[in-house]
Amino acid sequence: AKNAGCFAMGVGRLTKINTKFLKRVRKEGLELWQYTINDPKEMKRLMVLGLDGLITNYPDVGLEIKDSLR
């Protein structure tokens, strides 16, 4: 993604994001987004981990989770 001049990369829901993966992406100066995350537990896990953004079919659920973490 960086070589293509991108500022972010998106990965599908089958990609297991963990701290190591996120640190590697950030080391390259990129944001990391994941799609399509509809499970509330996974949304919360990713938000706590520090994912830059996620794509979901349930933005209302995602916003509720985000607000509860403040």
PDB file of N, H, CA, C and O in Angstrom:
ATOM      1  N   ALA A   1       0.830  -1.199   0.000  1.00  0.00           N
ATOM      2  CA  ALA A   1       0.000   0.000   0.000  1.00  0.00           C
ATOM      3  C   ALA A   1       0.873   1.260   0.000  1.00  0.00           C
ATOM      4  O   ALA A   1       0.582   2.226  -0.706  1.00  0.00           O
ATOM      5  N   LYS A   2       1.925   1.238   0.786  1.00  0.00           N
ATOM      6  H   LYS A   2       2.160   0.453   1.360  1.00  0.00           H
ATOM      7  CA  LYS A   2       2.796   2.409   0.863  1.00  0.00           C
ATOM      8  C   LYS A   2       3.481   2.667  -0.478  1.00  0.00           C
ATOM      9  O   LYS A   2       3.584   3.813  -0.914  1.00  0.00           O
ATOM     10  N   ASN A   3       3.943   1.619  -1.124  1.00  0.00           N
ATOM     11  H   ASN A   3       3.860   0.687  -0.771  1.00  0.00           H
ATOM     12  CA  ASN A   3       4.601   1.761  -2.420  1.00  0.00           C
ATOM     13  C   ASN A   3       3.656   2.312  -3.482  1.00  0.00           C
ATOM     14  O   ASN A   3       4.096   2.915  -4.460  1.00  0.00           O
ATOM     15  N   ALA A   4       2.366   2.105  -3.288  1.00  0.00           N
ATOM     16  H   ALA A   4       2.008   1.615  -2.493  1.00  0.00           H
ATOM     17  CA  ALA A   4       1.368   2.609  -4.236  1.00  0.00           C
ATOM     18  C   ALA A   4       0.957   4.041  -3.907  1.00  0.00           C
ATOM     19  O   ALA A   4       0.115   4.615  -4.596  1.00  0.00           O
ATOM     20  N   GLY A   5       1.543   4.622  -2.859  1.00  0.00           N
ATOM     21  H   GLY A   5       2.227   4.156  -2.299  1.00  0.00           H
ATOM     22  CA  GLY A   5       1.223   5.995  -2.487  1.00  0.00           C
ATOM     23  C   GLY A   5      -0.012   6.130  -1.618  1.00  0.00           C
ATOM     24  O   GLY A   5      -0.558   7.225  -1.480  1.00  0.00           O
ATOM     25  N   CYS A   6      -0.454   5.038  -1.037  1.00  0.00           N
ATOM     26  H   CYS A   6      -0.010   4.149  -1.150  1.00  0.00           H
ATOM     27  CA  CYS A   6      -1.648   5.056  -0.183  1.00  0.00           C
ATOM     28  C   CYS A   6      -1.301   5.508   1.230  1.00  0.00           C
ATOM     29  O   CYS A   6      -0.152   5.396   1.658  1.00  0.00           O
ATOM     30  N   PHE A   7      -2.287   6.013   1.945  1.00  0.00           N
ATOM     31  H   PHE A   7      -3.220   6.103   1.596  1.00  0.00           H
ATOM     32  CA  PHE A   7      -2.094   6.403   3.338  1.00  0.00           C
ATOM     33  C   PHE A   7      -2.735   5.397   4.284  1.00  0.00           C
ATOM     34  O   PHE A   7      -2.547   5.466   5.499  1.00  0.00           O
ATOM     35  N   ALA A   8      -3.500   4.454   3.715  1.00  0.00           N
ATOM     36  H   ALA A   8      -3.653   4.398   2.728  1.00  0.00           H
ATOM     37  CA  ALA A   8      -4.197   3.467   4.535  1.00  0.00           C
ATOM     38  C   ALA A   8      -4.339   2.176   3.744  1.00  0.00           C
ATOM     39  O   ALA A   8      -4.233   2.157   2.518  1.00  0.00           O
ATOM     40  N   MET A   9      -4.583   1.099   4.483  1.00  0.00           N
ATOM     41  H   MET A   9      -4.669   1.115   5.479  1.00  0.00           H
ATOM     42  CA  MET A   9      -4.890  -0.160   3.826  1.00  0.00           C
ATOM     43  C   MET A   9      -6.078  -0.797   4.516  1.00  0.00           C
ATOM     44  O   MET A   9      -6.260  -0.666   5.726  1.00  0.00           O
ATOM     45  N   GLY A  10      -6.874  -1.481   3.732  1.00  0.00           N
ATOM     46  H   GLY A  10      -6.726  -1.588   2.749  1.00  0.00           H
ATOM     47  CA  GLY A  10      -8.041  -2.171   4.266  1.00  0.00           C
ATOM     48  C   GLY A  10      -7.874  -3.657   4.077  1.00  0.00           C
ATOM     49  O   GLY A  10      -7.393  -4.118   3.041  1.00  0.00           O
ATOM     50  N   VAL A  11      -8.274  -4.397   5.080  1.00  0.00           N
ATOM     51  H   VAL A  11      -8.665  -4.023   5.921  1.00  0.00           H
ATOM     52  CA  VAL A  11      -8.197  -5.857   5.020  1.00  0.00           C
ATOM     53  C   VAL A  11      -9.574  -6.429   5.321  1.00  0.00           C
ATOM     54  O   VAL A  11     -10.373  -5.820   6.032  1.00  0.00           O
ATOM     55  N   GLY A  12      -9.835  -7.591   4.777  1.00  0.00           N
ATOM     56  H   GLY A  12      -9.186  -8.086   4.200  1.00  0.00           H
ATOM     57  CA  GLY A  12     -11.113  -8.259   4.984  1.00  0.00           C
ATOM     58  C   GLY A  12     -11.246  -8.857   6.369  1.00  0.00           C
ATOM     59  O   GLY A  12     -10.282  -8.936   7.130  1.00  0.00           O
ATOM     60  N   ARG A  13     -12.453  -9.273   6.678  1.00  0.00           N
ATOM     61  H   ARG A  13     -13.236  -9.208   6.060  1.00  0.00           H
ATOM     62  CA  ARG A  13     -12.747  -9.779   8.021  1.00  0.00           C
ATOM     63  C   ARG A  13     -12.051 -11.092   8.341  1.00  0.00           C
ATOM     64  O   ARG A  13     -11.969 -11.481   9.506  1.00  0.00           O
ATOM     65  N   LEU A  14     -11.550 -11.778   7.324  1.00  0.00           N
ATOM     66  H   LEU A  14     -11.617 -11.462   6.377  1.00  0.00           H
ATOM     67  CA  LEU A  14     -10.835 -13.030   7.584  1.00  0.00           C
ATOM     68  C   LEU A  14      -9.398 -12.801   8.027  1.00  0.00           C
ATOM     69  O   LEU A  14      -8.730 -13.734   8.474  1.00  0.00           O
ATOM     70  N   THR A  15      -8.914 -11.563   7.907  1.00  0.00           N
ATOM     71  H   THR A  15      -9.457 -10.805   7.544  1.00  0.00           H
ATOM     72  CA  THR A  15      -7.575 -11.222   8.380  1.00  0.00           C
ATOM     73  C   THR A  15      -7.635 -11.006   9.881  1.00  0.00           C
ATOM     74  O   THR A  15      -8.371 -10.143  10.359  1.00  0.00           O
ATOM     75  N   LYS A  16      -6.871 -11.777  10.620  1.00  0.00           N
ATOM     76  H   LYS A  16      -6.273 -12.478  10.232  1.00  0.00           H
ATOM     77  CA  LYS A  16      -6.862 -11.656  12.079  1.00  0.00           C
ATOM     78  C   LYS A  16      -5.889 -10.548  12.467  1.00  0.00           C
ATOM     79  O   LYS A  16      -4.673 -10.697  12.341  1.00  0.00           O
ATOM     80  N   ILE A  17      -6.440  -9.446  12.936  1.00  0.00           N
ATOM     81  H   ILE A  17      -7.427  -9.325  13.038  1.00  0.00           H
ATOM     82  CA  ILE A  17      -5.605  -8.317  13.342  1.00  0.00           C
ATOM     83  C   ILE A  17      -5.233  -8.470  14.805  1.00  0.00           C
ATOM     84  O   ILE A  17      -6.087  -8.693  15.663  1.00  0.00           O
ATOM     85  N   ASN A  18      -3.924  -8.343  15.073  1.00  0.00           N
ATOM     86  H   ASN A  18      -3.230  -8.162  14.376  1.00  0.00           H
ATOM     87  CA  ASN A  18      -3.441  -8.369  16.447  1.00  0.00           C
ATOM     88  C   ASN A  18      -2.468  -7.201  16.616  1.00  0.00           C
ATOM     89  O   ASN A  18      -2.220  -6.452  15.672  1.00  0.00           O
ATOM     90  N   THR A  19      -1.929  -7.054  17.804  1.00  0.00           N
ATOM     91  H   THR A  19      -2.131  -7.663  18.571  1.00  0.00           H
ATOM     92  CA  THR A  19      -1.027  -5.941  18.104  1.00  0.00           C
ATOM     93  C   THR A  19       0.185  -5.941  17.186  1.00  0.00           C
ATOM     94  O   THR A  19       0.590  -4.886  16.697  1.00  0.00           O
ATOM     95  N   LYS A  20       0.761  -7.095  16.948  1.00  0.00           N
ATOM     96  H   LYS A  20       0.432  -7.952  17.344  1.00  0.00           H
ATOM     97  CA  LYS A  20       1.957  -7.201  16.108  1.00  0.00           C
ATOM     98  C   LYS A  20       1.664  -6.719  14.681  1.00  0.00           C
ATOM     99  O   LYS A  20       2.441  -5.958  14.104  1.00  0.00           O
ATOM    100  N   PHE A  21       0.549  -7.164  14.128  1.00  0.00           N
ATOM    101  H   PHE A  21      -0.082  -7.781  14.597  1.00  0.00           H
ATOM    102  CA  PHE A  21       0.165  -6.770  12.770  1.00  0.00           C
ATOM    103  C   PHE A  21      -0.063  -5.261  12.700  1.00  0.00           C
ATOM    104  O   PHE A  21       0.411  -4.597  11.777  1.00  0.00           O
ATOM    105  N   LEU A  22      -0.783  -4.730  13.671  1.00  0.00           N
ATOM    106  H   LEU A  22      -1.168  -5.269  14.420  1.00  0.00           H
ATOM    107  CA  LEU A  22      -1.089  -3.300  13.699  1.00  0.00           C
ATOM    108  C   LEU A  22       0.192  -2.471  13.821  1.00  0.00           C
ATOM    109  O   LEU A  22       0.337  -1.459  13.135  1.00  0.00           O
ATOM    110  N   LYS A  23       1.113  -2.884  14.676  1.00  0.00           N
ATOM    111  H   LYS A  23       0.995  -3.706  15.233  1.00  0.00           H
ATOM    112  CA  LYS A  23       2.384  -2.161  14.830  1.00  0.00           C
ATOM    113  C   LYS A  23       3.182  -2.166  13.531  1.00  0.00           C
ATOM    114  O   LYS A  23       3.802  -1.163  13.178  1.00  0.00           O
ATOM    115  N   ARG A  24       3.167  -3.278  12.828  1.00  0.00           N
ATOM    116  H   ARG A  24       2.662  -4.092  13.115  1.00  0.00           H
ATOM    117  CA  ARG A  24       3.909  -3.364  11.567  1.00  0.00           C
ATOM    118  C   ARG A  24       3.343  -2.398  10.527  1.00  0.00           C
ATOM    119  O   ARG A  24       4.097  -1.726   9.823  1.00  0.00           O
ATOM    120  N   VAL A  25       2.039  -2.332  10.436  1.00  0.00           N
ATOM    121  H   VAL A  25       1.427  -2.878  11.008  1.00  0.00           H
ATOM    122  CA  VAL A  25       1.392  -1.417   9.493  1.00  0.00           C
ATOM    123  C   VAL A  25       1.691   0.030   9.873  1.00  0.00           C
ATOM    124  O   VAL A  25       2.005   0.850   9.010  1.00  0.00           O
ATOM    125  N   ARG A  26       1.595   0.338  11.150  1.00  0.00           N
ATOM    126  H   ARG A  26       1.340  -0.328  11.851  1.00  0.00           H
ATOM    127  CA  ARG A  26       1.867   1.706  11.618  1.00  0.00           C
ATOM    128  C   ARG A  26       3.325   2.097  11.411  1.00  0.00           C
ATOM    129  O   ARG A  26       3.625   3.255  11.123  1.00  0.00           O
ATOM    130  N   LYS A  27       4.229   1.134  11.556  1.00  0.00           N
ATOM    131  H   LYS A  27       3.985   0.192  11.789  1.00  0.00           H
ATOM    132  CA  LYS A  27       5.649   1.408  11.335  1.00  0.00           C
ATOM    133  C   LYS A  27       5.884   1.900   9.904  1.00  0.00           C
ATOM    134  O   LYS A  27       6.810   2.670   9.646  1.00  0.00           O
ATOM    135  N   GLU A  28       5.047   1.452   8.994  1.00  0.00           N
ATOM    136  H   GLU A  28       4.295   0.827   9.203  1.00  0.00           H
ATOM    137  CA  GLU A  28       5.131   1.878   7.600  1.00  0.00           C
ATOM    138  C   GLU A  28       4.412   3.207   7.364  1.00  0.00           C
ATOM    139  O   GLU A  28       4.385   3.714   6.243  1.00  0.00           O
ATOM    140  N   GLY A  29       3.826   3.769   8.433  1.00  0.00           N
ATOM    141  H   GLY A  29       3.848   3.357   9.344  1.00  0.00           H
ATOM    142  CA  GLY A  29       3.151   5.053   8.320  1.00  0.00           C
ATOM    143  C   GLY A  29       1.760   4.980   7.716  1.00  0.00           C
ATOM    144  O   GLY A  29       1.263   5.962   7.165  1.00  0.00           O
ATOM    145  N   LEU A  30       1.127   3.807   7.822  1.00  0.00           N
ATOM    146  H   LEU A  30       1.531   3.009   8.271  1.00  0.00           H
ATOM    147  CA  LEU A  30      -0.187   3.605   7.236  1.00  0.00           C
ATOM    148  C   LEU A  30      -1.266   3.466   8.304  1.00  0.00           C
ATOM    149  O   LEU A  30      -0.996   3.036   9.426  1.00  0.00           O
ATOM    150  N   GLU A  31      -2.488   3.835   7.939  1.00  0.00           N
ATOM    151  H   GLU A  31      -2.707   4.184   7.028  1.00  0.00           H
ATOM    152  CA  GLU A  31      -3.655   3.520   8.754  1.00  0.00           C
ATOM    153  C   GLU A  31      -4.098   2.108   8.387  1.00  0.00           C
ATOM    154  O   GLU A  31      -3.803   1.613   7.299  1.00  0.00           O
ATOM    155  N   LEU A  32      -4.812   1.467   9.314  1.00  0.00           N
ATOM    156  H   LEU A  32      -5.051   1.869  10.198  1.00  0.00           H
ATOM    157  CA  LEU A  32      -5.351   0.135   9.051  1.00  0.00           C
ATOM    158  C   LEU A  32      -6.848   0.129   9.308  1.00  0.00           C
ATOM    159  O   LEU A  32      -7.308   0.501  10.388  1.00  0.00           O
ATOM    160  N   TRP A  33      -7.599  -0.297   8.305  1.00  0.00           N
ATOM    161  H   TRP A  33      -7.225  -0.599   7.429  1.00  0.00           H
ATOM    162  CA  TRP A  33      -9.049  -0.433   8.380  1.00  0.00           C
ATOM    163  C   TRP A  33      -9.405  -1.889   8.100  1.00  0.00           C
ATOM    164  O   TRP A  33      -8.674  -2.599   7.409  1.00  0.00           O
ATOM    165  N   GLN A  34     -10.544  -2.323   8.650  1.00  0.00           N
ATOM    166  H   GLN A  34     -11.138  -1.746   9.211  1.00  0.00           H
ATOM    167  CA  GLN A  34     -11.003  -3.684   8.369  1.00  0.00           C
ATOM    168  C   GLN A  34     -12.468  -3.663   7.987  1.00  0.00           C
ATOM    169  O   GLN A  34     -13.248  -2.864   8.507  1.00  0.00           O
ATOM    170  N   TYR A  35     -12.836  -4.548   7.075  1.00  0.00           N
ATOM    171  H   TYR A  35     -12.203  -5.197   6.653  1.00  0.00           H
ATOM    172  CA  TYR A  35     -14.220  -4.665   6.600  1.00  0.00           C
ATOM    173  C   TYR A  35     -14.622  -6.133   6.591  1.00  0.00           C
ATOM    174  O   TYR A  35     -13.716  -6.965   6.655  1.00  0.00           O
ATOM    175  N   THR A  36     -15.740  -6.490   6.526  1.00  0.00           N
ATOM    176  H   THR A  36     -16.475  -5.814   6.474  1.00  0.00           H
ATOM    177  CA  THR A  36     -16.987  -5.943   7.025  1.00  0.00           C
ATOM    178  C   THR A  36     -17.214  -6.584   8.390  1.00  0.00           C
ATOM    179  O   THR A  36     -17.499  -7.778   8.482  1.00  0.00           O
ATOM    180  N   ILE A  37     -17.088  -5.799   9.435  1.00  0.00           N
ATOM    181  H   ILE A  37     -16.856  -4.829   9.360  1.00  0.00           H
ATOM    182  CA  ILE A  37     -17.164  -6.293  10.811  1.00  0.00           C
ATOM    183  C   ILE A  37     -18.552  -5.995  11.359  1.00  0.00           C
ATOM    184  O   ILE A  37     -18.903  -4.840  11.597  1.00  0.00           O
ATOM    185  N   ASN A  38     -19.341  -7.056  11.557  1.00  0.00           N
ATOM    186  H   ASN A  38     -19.055  -7.995  11.364  1.00  0.00           H
ATOM    187  CA  ASN A  38     -20.703  -6.886  12.058  1.00  0.00           C
ATOM    188  C   ASN A  38     -20.901  -7.438  13.466  1.00  0.00           C
ATOM    189  O   ASN A  38     -21.919  -7.166  14.101  1.00  0.00           O
ATOM    190  N   ASP A  39     -19.947  -8.200  13.949  1.00  0.00           N
ATOM    191  H   ASP A  39     -19.120  -8.421  13.433  1.00  0.00           H
ATOM    192  CA  ASP A  39     -20.055  -8.788  15.286  1.00  0.00           C
ATOM    193  C   ASP A  39     -19.638  -7.760  16.341  1.00  0.00           C
ATOM    194  O   ASP A  39     -18.507  -7.276  16.309  1.00  0.00           O
ATOM    195  N   PRO A  40     -20.539  -7.416  17.282  1.00  0.00           N
ATOM    196  CA  PRO A  40     -20.216  -6.408  18.289  1.00  0.00           C
ATOM    197  C   PRO A  40     -18.971  -6.725  19.120  1.00  0.00           C
ATOM    198  O   PRO A  40     -18.209  -5.816  19.452  1.00  0.00           O
ATOM    199  N   LYS A  41     -18.754  -7.986  19.456  1.00  0.00           N
ATOM    200  H   LYS A  41     -19.373  -8.723  19.187  1.00  0.00           H
ATOM    201  CA  LYS A  41     -17.563  -8.347  20.240  1.00  0.00           C
ATOM    202  C   LYS A  41     -16.290  -8.078  19.452  1.00  0.00           C
ATOM    203  O   LYS A  41     -15.296  -7.608  20.007  1.00  0.00           O
ATOM    204  N   GLU A  42     -16.321  -8.374  18.163  1.00  0.00           N
ATOM    205  H   GLU A  42     -17.128  -8.755  17.712  1.00  0.00           H
ATOM    206  CA  GLU A  42     -15.143  -8.137  17.331  1.00  0.00           C
ATOM    207  C   GLU A  42     -14.942  -6.641  17.111  1.00  0.00           C
ATOM    208  O   GLU A  42     -13.806  -6.167  17.073  1.00  0.00           O
ATOM    209  N   MET A  43     -16.031  -5.897  16.966  1.00  0.00           N
ATOM    210  H   MET A  43     -16.954  -6.282  16.996  1.00  0.00           H
ATOM    211  CA  MET A  43     -15.924  -4.432  16.848  1.00  0.00           C
ATOM    212  C   MET A  43     -15.195  -3.870  18.062  1.00  0.00           C
ATOM    213  O   MET A  43     -14.263  -3.077  17.929  1.00  0.00           O
ATOM    214  N   LYS A  44     -15.631  -4.290  19.243  1.00  0.00           N
ATOM    215  H   LYS A  44     -16.388  -4.934  19.351  1.00  0.00           H
ATOM    216  CA  LYS A  44     -15.032  -3.783  20.482  1.00  0.00           C
ATOM    217  C   LYS A  44     -13.566  -4.184  20.587  1.00  0.00           C
ATOM    218  O   LYS A  44     -12.727  -3.369  20.973  1.00  0.00           O
ATOM    219  N   ARG A  45     -13.249  -5.432  20.248  1.00  0.00           N
ATOM    220  H   ARG A  45     -13.930  -6.094  19.935  1.00  0.00           H
ATOM    221  CA  ARG A  45     -11.861  -5.903  20.313  1.00  0.00           C
ATOM    222  C   ARG A  45     -10.964  -5.048  19.422  1.00  0.00           C
ATOM    223  O   ARG A  45      -9.869  -4.657  19.824  1.00  0.00           O
ATOM    224  N   LEU A  46     -11.430  -4.767  18.226  1.00  0.00           N
ATOM    225  H   LEU A  46     -12.320  -5.085  17.899  1.00  0.00           H
ATOM    226  CA  LEU A  46     -10.641  -3.976  17.289  1.00  0.00           C
ATOM    227  C   LEU A  46     -10.496  -2.529  17.748  1.00  0.00           C
ATOM    228  O   LEU A  46      -9.433  -1.929  17.585  1.00  0.00           O
ATOM    229  N   MET A  47     -11.551  -1.973  18.317  1.00  0.00           N
ATOM    230  H   MET A  47     -12.414  -2.461  18.449  1.00  0.00           H
ATOM    231  CA  MET A  47     -11.476  -0.599  18.816  1.00  0.00           C
ATOM    232  C   MET A  47     -10.505  -0.492  19.980  1.00  0.00           C
ATOM    233  O   MET A  47      -9.718   0.452  20.052  1.00  0.00           O
ATOM    234  N   VAL A  48     -10.557  -1.450  20.887  1.00  0.00           N
ATOM    235  H   VAL A  48     -11.197  -2.216  20.829  1.00  0.00           H
ATOM    236  CA  VAL A  48      -9.642  -1.452  22.028  1.00  0.00           C
ATOM    237  C   VAL A  48      -8.204  -1.628  21.547  1.00  0.00           C
ATOM    238  O   VAL A  48      -7.281  -1.039  22.109  1.00  0.00           O
ATOM    239  N   LEU A  49      -8.020  -2.432  20.520  1.00  0.00           N
ATOM    240  H   LEU A  49      -8.770  -2.911  20.064  1.00  0.00           H
ATOM    241  CA  LEU A  49      -6.699  -2.664  19.948  1.00  0.00           C
ATOM    242  C   LEU A  49      -6.120  -1.392  19.330  1.00  0.00           C
ATOM    243  O   LEU A  49      -4.904  -1.208  19.284  1.00  0.00           O
ATOM    244  N   GLY A  50      -7.007  -0.522  18.857  1.00  0.00           N
ATOM    245  H   GLY A  50      -7.995  -0.672  18.894  1.00  0.00           H
ATOM    246  CA  GLY A  50      -6.555   0.737  18.274  1.00  0.00           C
ATOM    247  C   GLY A  50      -6.656   0.805  16.761  1.00  0.00           C
ATOM    248  O   GLY A  50      -6.015   1.646  16.132  1.00  0.00           O
ATOM    249  N   LEU A  51      -7.458  -0.075  16.171  1.00  0.00           N
ATOM    250  H   LEU A  51      -7.979  -0.759  16.682  1.00  0.00           H
ATOM    251  CA  LEU A  51      -7.673  -0.039  14.733  1.00  0.00           C
ATOM    252  C   LEU A  51      -8.133   1.353  14.319  1.00  0.00           C
ATOM    253  O   LEU A  51      -8.911   1.986  15.033  1.00  0.00           O
ATOM    254  N   ASP A  52      -7.661   1.831  13.180  1.00  0.00           N
ATOM    255  H   ASP A  52      -7.028   1.316  12.600  1.00  0.00           H
ATOM    256  CA  ASP A  52      -7.997   3.187  12.741  1.00  0.00           C
ATOM    257  C   ASP A  52      -9.440   3.319  12.280  1.00  0.00           C
ATOM    258  O   ASP A  52     -10.034   4.388  12.420  1.00  0.00           O
ATOM    259  N   GLY A  53     -10.003   2.274  11.746  1.00  0.00           N
ATOM    260  H   GLY A  53      -9.521   1.405  11.633  1.00  0.00           H
ATOM    261  CA  GLY A  53     -11.391   2.340  11.305  1.00  0.00           C
ATOM    262  C   GLY A  53     -11.895   0.977  10.899  1.00  0.00           C
ATOM    263  O   GLY A  53     -11.120   0.069  10.597  1.00  0.00           O
ATOM    264  N   LEU A  54     -13.219   0.847  10.899  1.00  0.00           N
ATOM    265  H   LEU A  54     -13.849   1.584  11.144  1.00  0.00           H
ATOM    266  CA  LEU A  54     -13.810  -0.397  10.438  1.00  0.00           C
ATOM    267  C   LEU A  54     -15.056  -0.097   9.628  1.00  0.00           C
ATOM    268  O   LEU A  54     -15.716   0.925   9.814  1.00  0.00           O
ATOM    269  N   ILE A  55     -15.354  -1.006   8.735  1.00  0.00           N
ATOM    270  H   ILE A  55     -14.818  -1.836   8.584  1.00  0.00           H
ATOM    271  CA  ILE A  55     -16.536  -0.925   7.894  1.00  0.00           C
ATOM    272  C   ILE A  55     -17.521  -1.950   8.442  1.00  0.00           C
ATOM    273  O   ILE A  55     -17.151  -3.088   8.728  1.00  0.00           O
ATOM    274  N   THR A  56     -18.789  -1.534   8.588  1.00  0.00           N
ATOM    275  H   THR A  56     -19.090  -0.609   8.355  1.00  0.00           H
ATOM    276  CA  THR A  56     -19.811  -2.416   9.136  1.00  0.00           C
ATOM    277  C   THR A  56     -21.156  -2.124   8.490  1.00  0.00           C
ATOM    278  O   THR A  56     -21.392  -1.035   7.967  1.00  0.00           O
ATOM    279  N   ASN A  57     -22.019  -3.107   8.538  1.00  0.00           N
ATOM    280  H   ASN A  57     -21.827  -3.991   8.963  1.00  0.00           H
ATOM    281  CA  ASN A  57     -23.407  -2.909   8.111  1.00  0.00           C
ATOM    282  C   ASN A  57     -24.253  -2.339   9.242  1.00  0.00           C
ATOM    283  O   ASN A  57     -25.425  -2.020   9.044  1.00  0.00           O
ATOM    284  N   TYR A  58     -23.659  -2.212  10.430  1.00  0.00           N
ATOM    285  H   TYR A  58     -22.706  -2.471  10.591  1.00  0.00           H
ATOM    286  CA  TYR A  58     -24.378  -1.745  11.617  1.00  0.00           C
ATOM    287  C   TYR A  58     -23.627  -0.591  12.277  1.00  0.00           C
ATOM    288  O   TYR A  58     -23.097  -0.750  13.376  1.00  0.00           O
ATOM    289  N   PRO A  59     -23.573   0.573  11.618  1.00  0.00           N
ATOM    290  CA  PRO A  59     -22.837   1.700  12.183  1.00  0.00           C
ATOM    291  C   PRO A  59     -23.389   2.164  13.521  1.00  0.00           C
ATOM    292  O   PRO A  59     -22.638   2.673  14.353  1.00  0.00           O
ATOM    293  N   ASP A  60     -24.694   1.998  13.744  1.00  0.00           N
ATOM    294  H   ASP A  60     -25.304   1.584  13.068  1.00  0.00           H
ATOM    295  CA  ASP A  60     -25.275   2.398  15.021  1.00  0.00           C
ATOM    296  C   ASP A  60     -24.680   1.578  16.164  1.00  0.00           C
ATOM    297  O   ASP A  60     -24.406   2.118  17.236  1.00  0.00           O
ATOM    298  N   VAL A  61     -24.481   0.293  15.945  1.00  0.00           N
ATOM    299  H   VAL A  61     -24.704  -0.146  15.075  1.00  0.00           H
ATOM    300  CA  VAL A  61     -23.873  -0.572  16.953  1.00  0.00           C
ATOM    301  C   VAL A  61     -22.423  -0.159  17.187  1.00  0.00           C
ATOM    302  O   VAL A  61     -21.973  -0.066  18.329  1.00  0.00           O
ATOM    303  N   GLY A  62     -21.698   0.086  16.099  1.00  0.00           N
ATOM    304  H   GLY A  62     -22.064   0.010  15.172  1.00  0.00           H
ATOM    305  CA  GLY A  62     -20.314   0.511  16.217  1.00  0.00           C
ATOM    306  C   GLY A  62     -20.167   1.811  16.979  1.00  0.00           C
ATOM    307  O   GLY A  62     -19.259   1.953  17.797  1.00  0.00           O
ATOM    308  N   LEU A  63     -21.054   2.764  16.720  1.00  0.00           N
ATOM    309  H   LEU A  63     -21.793   2.649  16.055  1.00  0.00           H
ATOM    310  CA  LEU A  63     -20.996   4.049  17.432  1.00  0.00           C
ATOM    311  C   LEU A  63     -21.322   3.881  18.907  1.00  0.00           C
ATOM    312  O   LEU A  63     -20.708   4.535  19.750  1.00  0.00           O
ATOM    313  N   GLU A  64     -22.275   3.017  19.234  1.00  0.00           N
ATOM    314  H   GLU A  64     -22.774   2.486  18.550  1.00  0.00           H
ATOM    315  CA  GLU A  64     -22.590   2.744  20.644  1.00  0.00           C
ATOM    316  C   GLU A  64     -21.368   2.174  21.363  1.00  0.00           C
ATOM    317  O   GLU A  64     -21.045   2.581  22.479  1.00  0.00           O
ATOM    318  N   ILE A  65     -20.703   1.237  20.715  1.00  0.00           N
ATOM    319  H   ILE A  65     -20.965   0.906  19.808  1.00  0.00           H
ATOM    320  CA  ILE A  65     -19.506   0.639  21.311  1.00  0.00           C
ATOM    321  C   ILE A  65     -18.426   1.686  21.479  1.00  0.00           C
ATOM    322  O   ILE A  65     -17.794   1.770  22.533  1.00  0.00           O
ATOM    323  N   LYS A  66     -18.210   2.486  20.444  1.00  0.00           N
ATOM    324  H   LYS A  66     -18.723   2.418  19.588  1.00  0.00           H
ATOM    325  CA  LYS A  66     -17.194   3.539  20.507  1.00  0.00           C
ATOM    326  C   LYS A  66     -17.482   4.484  21.659  1.00  0.00           C
ATOM    327  O   LYS A  66     -16.575   4.829  22.417  1.00  0.00           O
ATOM    328  N   ASP A  67     -18.733   4.910  21.802  1.00  0.00           N
ATOM    329  H   ASP A  67     -19.470   4.630  21.186  1.00  0.00           H
ATOM    330  CA  ASP A  67     -19.109   5.826  22.876  1.00  0.00           C
ATOM    331  C   ASP A  67     -18.907   5.187  24.258  1.00  0.00           C
ATOM    332  O   ASP A  67     -18.537   5.873  25.211  1.00  0.00           O
ATOM    333  N   SER A  68     -19.150   3.877  24.365  1.00  0.00           N
ATOM    334  H   SER A  68     -19.450   3.320  23.591  1.00  0.00           H
ATOM    335  CA  SER A  68     -18.999   3.209  25.661  1.00  0.00           C
ATOM    336  C   SER A  68     -17.533   3.107  26.086  1.00  0.00           C
ATOM    337  O   SER A  68     -17.238   2.913  27.266  1.00  0.00           O
ATOM    338  N   LEU A  69     -16.628   3.237  25.136  1.00  0.00           N
ATOM    339  H   LEU A  69     -16.868   3.395  24.178  1.00  0.00           H
ATOM    340  CA  LEU A  69     -15.190   3.129  25.442  1.00  0.00           C
ATOM    341  C   LEU A  69     -14.570   4.446  25.851  1.00  0.00           C
ATOM    342  O   LEU A  69     -13.412   4.478  26.268  1.00  0.00           O
ATOM    343  N   ARG A  70     -15.300   5.512  25.743  1.00  0.00           N
ATOM    344  H   ARG A  70     -16.240   5.485  25.405  1.00  0.00           H
ATOM    345  CA  ARG A  70     -14.754   6.842  26.104  1.00  0.00           C
ATOM    346  C   ARG A  70     -14.651   7.027  27.569  1.00  0.00           C
ATOM    347  O   ARG A  70     -14.214   8.083  28.028  1.00  0.00           O
TER     348      ARG A  70
END
